[in-house]
Amino acid sequence: MFSAFRERMSERLKAIGPKDEADKAVAALIDKGTSEELLGPDWQSSFELVDLVNSQPQIMCEKLLRTVNRTIARPNAKVQLLALSMLDTCVRNCHPILHTTLANSLIWSDMVKLVQDTSVSRIDDEVRDKILAMIEDYARSLGHLPTFKDTYESLVDQGVGFPVRPEAESIPFTPYQPPNLPP
């Protein structure tokens, strides 16, 4: 009886964990870049992740978002902030396929739900502010994708307070354009 239970649990864990070598590569970089021992973002891991996603964006975008979503679900605010920083670095520097994939992803809707939830224990204030800053930046810089702009406008209409940031931190960014795509 116990062995059957252990087998079922093993199968479930396999379903949520890395599935192939690409999943493992993404997970390894995100684990390295979100280590609790880090004092701040690990830019080397972040840009290695950017390179990995850009190497095969059709495949790697889903893997990235799935792994970041799992990491954000951890109860440690520092790990959550580091994962959000890695995601933000990828959004700013990866192939436009990532923008479309993010706009239609579970992680995007989960992030929006987190900032809409006003219960004190649900989310750390710094994590909430980081998510709100990302939503605002993506609405400004990726507004050609309605999901980002609509999300921002909806949150403003709901009275969600976005963090006040220095002007240098809230400048819209120019999304990455691969050499073979027209601007």
Disulfide bonds with the S-S distance in Angstrom:
none
